[in-house]
Amino acid sequence: MMFTSNFILITISILISVAFYTILERKILGYM
């Protein structure tokens, strides 16, 4: 149970960081 919840948390954090990075990259490219 503990392992599953940790895995879900890690997956969600990775997805959020990837989405944030792509949004940030688009903003930087948009300003250029």
N, CA, C and O atoms as a Tripos MOL2 file, in Angstrom:
@<TRIPOS>MOLECULE
protein
  128   127    32     0     0
PROTEIN
NO_CHARGES

@<TRIPOS>ATOM
      1 N           0.8390   -1.2010    0.0000 N.3       1 MET1
      2 CA          0.0000    0.0000    0.0000 C.3       1 MET1
      3 C           0.8740    1.2520    0.0000 C.2       1 MET1
      4 O           0.6690    2.1750   -0.7880 O.2       1 MET1
      5 N           1.8510    1.2570    0.9030 N.am      2 MET2
      6 CA          2.7330    2.4180    1.0150 C.3       2 MET2
      7 C           3.5030    2.6260   -0.2880 C.2       2 MET2
      8 O           3.6450    3.7530   -0.7620 O.2       2 MET2
      9 N           3.9950    1.5340   -0.8570 N.am      3 PHE3
     10 CA          4.7740    1.6130   -2.0950 C.3       3 PHE3
     11 C           3.9250    2.1680   -3.2410 C.2       3 PHE3
     12 O           4.4020    2.9670   -4.0470 O.2       3 PHE3
     13 N           2.6620    1.7360   -3.3040 N.am      4 THR4
     14 CA          1.7820    2.1890   -4.3790 C.3       4 THR4
     15 C           1.5270    3.6870   -4.2860 C.2       4 THR4
     16 O           1.5740    4.3880   -5.2970 O.2       4 THR4
     17 N           1.2590    4.1800   -3.0830 N.am      5 SER5
     18 CA          0.9820    5.6110   -2.9140 C.3       5 SER5
     19 C           2.2280    6.4270   -3.2390 C.2       5 SER5
     20 O           2.1260    7.4940   -3.8430 O.2       5 SER5
     21 N           3.4030    5.9370   -2.8440 N.am      6 ASN6
     22 CA          4.6470    6.6380   -3.1660 C.3       6 ASN6
     23 C           4.8540    6.6790   -4.6740 C.2       6 ASN6
     24 O           5.2580    7.7080   -5.2140 O.2       6 ASN6
     25 N           4.5820    5.5760   -5.3570 N.am      7 PHE7
     26 CA          4.7380    5.5080   -6.8090 C.3       7 PHE7
     27 C           3.8040    6.4970   -7.4970 C.2       7 PHE7
     28 O           4.1980    7.1690   -8.4490 O.2       7 PHE7
     29 N           2.5530    6.5860   -7.0090 N.am      8 ILE8
     30 CA          1.5820    7.5200   -7.5880 C.3       8 ILE8
     31 C           2.0460    8.9580   -7.3680 C.2       8 ILE8
     32 O           1.9550    9.7850   -8.2750 O.2       8 ILE8
     33 N           2.5420    9.2560   -6.1720 N.am      9 LEU9
     34 CA          3.0210   10.6090   -5.8790 C.3       9 LEU9
     35 C           4.1960   10.9690   -6.7770 C.2       9 LEU9
     36 O           4.2570   12.0840   -7.2960 O.2       9 LEU9
     37 N           5.1210   10.0480   -6.9660 N.am     10 ILE10
     38 CA          6.2870   10.3040   -7.8220 C.3      10 ILE10
     39 C           5.8460   10.5320   -9.2650 C.2      10 ILE10
     40 O           6.3490   11.4350   -9.9330 O.2      10 ILE10
     41 N           4.9110    9.7210   -9.7470 N.am     11 THR11
     42 CA          4.4250    9.8710  -11.1190 C.3      11 THR11
     43 C           3.7550   11.2210  -11.3220 C.2      11 THR11
     44 O           3.9910   11.8860  -12.3310 O.2      11 THR11
     45 N           2.9170   11.6350  -10.3650 N.am     12 ILE12
     46 CA          2.2210   12.9180  -10.4590 C.3      12 ILE12
     47 C           3.2220   14.0670  -10.4490 C.2      12 ILE12
     48 O           3.0910   15.0120  -11.2270 O.2      12 ILE12
     49 N           4.2240   13.9880   -9.5690 N.am     13 SER13
     50 CA          5.2110   15.0740   -9.4910 C.3      13 SER13
     51 C           6.0140   15.1710  -10.7880 C.2      13 SER13
     52 O           6.3400   16.2720  -11.2320 O.2      13 SER13
     53 N           6.3320   14.0310  -11.3950 N.am     14 ILE14
     54 CA          7.0670   14.0410  -12.6730 C.3      14 ILE14
     55 C           6.2010   14.6610  -13.7680 C.2      14 ILE14
     56 O           6.6880   15.4670  -14.5610 O.2      14 ILE14
     57 N           4.9340   14.2950  -13.8150 N.am     15 LEU15
     58 CA          4.0330   14.8440  -14.8290 C.3      15 LEU15
     59 C           3.8970   16.3500  -14.6680 C.2      15 LEU15
     60 O           3.9150   17.0820  -15.6580 O.2      15 LEU15
     61 N           3.7590   16.8260  -13.4160 N.am     16 ILE16
     62 CA          3.6200   18.2610  -13.1570 C.3      16 ILE16
     63 C           4.8860   18.9990  -13.5800 C.2      16 ILE16
     64 O           4.8100   20.0620  -14.1970 O.2      16 ILE16
     65 N           6.0570   18.4370  -13.2490 N.am     17 SER17
     66 CA          7.3120   19.1100  -13.5990 C.3      17 SER17
     67 C           7.4930   19.1630  -15.1150 C.2      17 SER17
     68 O           7.9680   20.1680  -15.6440 O.2      17 SER17
     69 N           7.1210   18.0960  -15.8180 N.am     18 VAL18
     70 CA          7.2390   18.0850  -17.2820 C.3      18 VAL18
     71 C           6.2910   19.1110  -17.8980 C.2      18 VAL18
     72 O           6.6760   19.8490  -18.8050 O.2      18 VAL18
     73 N           5.0520   19.1560  -17.4060 N.am     19 ALA19
     74 CA          4.0830   20.1180  -17.9270 C.3      19 ALA19
     75 C           4.5520   21.5460  -17.6580 C.2      19 ALA19
     76 O           4.4410   22.4060  -18.5320 O.2      19 ALA19
     77 N           5.0750   21.8080  -16.4560 N.am     20 PHE20
     78 CA          5.5670   23.1350  -16.1030 C.3      20 PHE20
     79 C           6.7320   23.5230  -17.0020 C.2      20 PHE20
     80 O           6.8230   24.6690  -17.4430 O.2      20 PHE20
     81 N           7.6240   22.5750  -17.2740 N.am     21 TYR21
     82 CA          8.7910   22.8500  -18.1230 C.3      21 TYR21
     83 C           8.3580   23.1900  -19.5490 C.2      21 TYR21
     84 O           8.9060   24.1140  -20.1510 O.2      21 TYR21
     85 N           7.3870   22.4600  -20.0990 N.am     22 THR22
     86 CA          6.9400   22.7350  -21.4660 C.3      22 THR22
     87 C           6.2540   24.0950  -21.5530 C.2      22 THR22
     88 O           6.4440   24.8220  -22.5280 O.2      22 THR22
     89 N           5.4540   24.4470  -20.5380 N.am     23 ILE23
     90 CA          4.7910   25.7570  -20.5190 C.3      23 ILE23
     91 C           5.8360   26.8630  -20.4370 C.2      23 ILE23
     92 O           5.7370   27.8700  -21.1380 O.2      23 ILE23
     93 N           6.8390   26.6750  -19.5810 N.am     24 LEU24
     94 CA          7.9010   27.6630  -19.4270 C.3      24 LEU24
     95 C           8.6620   27.8200  -20.7410 C.2      24 LEU24
     96 O           8.9700   28.9400  -21.1480 O.2      24 LEU24
     97 N           8.9640   26.7130  -21.4030 N.am     25 GLU25
     98 CA          9.6950   26.7560  -22.6670 C.3      25 GLU25
     99 C           8.8850   27.4810  -23.7340 C.2      25 GLU25
    100 O           9.4440   28.2580  -24.5080 O.2      25 GLU25
    101 N           7.5860   27.2430  -23.7870 N.am     26 ARG26
    102 CA          6.7350   27.9280  -24.7630 C.3      26 ARG26
    103 C           6.7030   29.4250  -24.4960 C.2      26 ARG26
    104 O           6.7230   30.2200  -25.4360 O.2      26 ARG26
    105 N           6.6550   29.8220  -23.2220 N.am     27 LYS27
    106 CA          6.6510   31.2470  -22.8870 C.3      27 LYS27
    107 C           7.9530   31.9030  -23.3230 C.2      27 LYS27
    108 O           7.9410   33.0000  -23.8820 O.2      27 LYS27
    109 N           9.0840   31.2320  -23.0700 N.am     28 ILE28
    110 CA         10.3880   31.7860  -23.4470 C.3      28 ILE28
    111 C          10.4780   31.8950  -24.9710 C.2      28 ILE28
    112 O          10.9440   32.9090  -25.4910 O.2      28 ILE28
    113 N          10.0390   30.8630  -25.6850 N.am     29 LEU29
    114 CA         10.0760   30.9000  -27.1490 C.3      29 LEU29
    115 C           9.1220   31.9630  -27.6780 C.2      29 LEU29
    116 O           9.4050   32.6040  -28.6910 O.2      29 LEU29
    117 N           7.9970   32.1540  -27.0000 N.am     30 GLY30
    118 CA          7.0330   33.1680  -27.4190 C.3      30 GLY30
    119 C           7.5980   34.5720  -27.2800 C.2      30 GLY30
    120 O           7.3600   35.4320  -28.1280 O.2      30 GLY30
    121 N           8.3530   34.8030  -26.1990 N.am     31 TYR31
    122 CA          8.9500   36.1200  -25.9960 C.3      31 TYR31
    123 C          10.0430   36.3850  -27.0210 C.2      31 TYR31
    124 O          10.2500   37.5290  -27.4270 O.2      31 TYR31
    125 N          10.7530   35.3230  -27.4450 N.am     32 MET32
    126 CA         11.8110   35.5040  -28.4370 C.3      32 MET32
    127 C          11.1800   35.7760  -29.8090 C.2      32 MET32
    128 O          11.8970   35.9590  -30.7920 O.2      32 MET32
@<TRIPOS>BOND
     1     1     2 1
     2     2     3 1
     3     3     4 2
     4     3     5 am
     5     5     6 1
     6     6     7 1
     7     7     8 2
     8     7     9 am
     9     9    10 1
    10    10    11 1
    11    11    12 2
    12    11    13 am
    13    13    14 1
    14    14    15 1
    15    15    16 2
    16    15    17 am
    17    17    18 1
    18    18    19 1
    19    19    20 2
    20    19    21 am
    21    21    22 1
    22    22    23 1
    23    23    24 2
    24    23    25 am
    25    25    26 1
    26    26    27 1
    27    27    28 2
    28    27    29 am
    29    29    30 1
    30    30    31 1
    31    31    32 2
    32    31    33 am
    33    33    34 1
    34    34    35 1
    35    35    36 2
    36    35    37 am
    37    37    38 1
    38    38    39 1
    39    39    40 2
    40    39    41 am
    41    41    42 1
    42    42    43 1
    43    43    44 2
    44    43    45 am
    45    45    46 1
    46    46    47 1
    47    47    48 2
    48    47    49 am
    49    49    50 1
    50    50    51 1
    51    51    52 2
    52    51    53 am
    53    53    54 1
    54    54    55 1
    55    55    56 2
    56    55    57 am
    57    57    58 1
    58    58    59 1
    59    59    60 2
    60    59    61 am
    61    61    62 1
    62    62    63 1
    63    63    64 2
    64    63    65 am
    65    65    66 1
    66    66    67 1
    67    67    68 2
    68    67    69 am
    69    69    70 1
    70    70    71 1
    71    71    72 2
    72    71    73 am
    73    73    74 1
    74    74    75 1
    75    75    76 2
    76    75    77 am
    77    77    78 1
    78    78    79 1
    79    79    80 2
    80    79    81 am
    81    81    82 1
    82    82    83 1
    83    83    84 2
    84    83    85 am
    85    85    86 1
    86    86    87 1
    87    87    88 2
    88    87    89 am
    89    89    90 1
    90    90    91 1
    91    91    92 2
    92    91    93 am
    93    93    94 1
    94    94    95 1
    95    95    96 2
    96    95    97 am
    97    97    98 1
    98    98    99 1
    99    99   100 2
   100    99   101 am
   101   101   102 1
   102   102   103 1
   103   103   104 2
   104   103   105 am
   105   105   106 1
   106   106   107 1
   107   107   108 2
   108   107   109 am
   109   109   110 1
   110   110   111 1
   111   111   112 2
   112   111   113 am
   113   113   114 1
   114   114   115 1
   115   115   116 2
   116   115   117 am
   117   117   118 1
   118   118   119 1
   119   119   120 2
   120   119   121 am
   121   121   122 1
   122   122   123 1
   123   123   124 2
   124   123   125 am
   125   125   126 1
   126   126   127 1
   127   127   128 2
@<TRIPOS>SUBSTRUCTURE
     1 MET1         2 RESIDUE 1 A MET
     2 MET2         6 RESIDUE 1 A MET
     3 PHE3        10 RESIDUE 1 A PHE
     4 THR4        14 RESIDUE 1 A THR
     5 SER5        18 RESIDUE 1 A SER
     6 ASN6        22 RESIDUE 1 A ASN
     7 PHE7        26 RESIDUE 1 A PHE
     8 ILE8        30 RESIDUE 1 A ILE
     9 LEU9        34 RESIDUE 1 A LEU
    10 ILE10       38 RESIDUE 1 A ILE
    11 THR11       42 RESIDUE 1 A THR
    12 ILE12       46 RESIDUE 1 A ILE
    13 SER13       50 RESIDUE 1 A SER
    14 ILE14       54 RESIDUE 1 A ILE
    15 LEU15       58 RESIDUE 1 A LEU
    16 ILE16       62 RESIDUE 1 A ILE
    17 SER17       66 RESIDUE 1 A SER
    18 VAL18       70 RESIDUE 1 A VAL
    19 ALA19       74 RESIDUE 1 A ALA
    20 PHE20       78 RESIDUE 1 A PHE
    21 TYR21       82 RESIDUE 1 A TYR
    22 THR22       86 RESIDUE 1 A THR
    23 ILE23       90 RESIDUE 1 A ILE
    24 LEU24       94 RESIDUE 1 A LEU
    25 GLU25       98 RESIDUE 1 A GLU
    26 ARG26      102 RESIDUE 1 A ARG
    27 LYS27      106 RESIDUE 1 A LYS
    28 ILE28      110 RESIDUE 1 A ILE
    29 LEU29      114 RESIDUE 1 A LEU
    30 GLY30      118 RESIDUE 1 A GLY
    31 TYR31      122 RESIDUE 1 A TYR
    32 MET32      126 RESIDUE 1 A MET
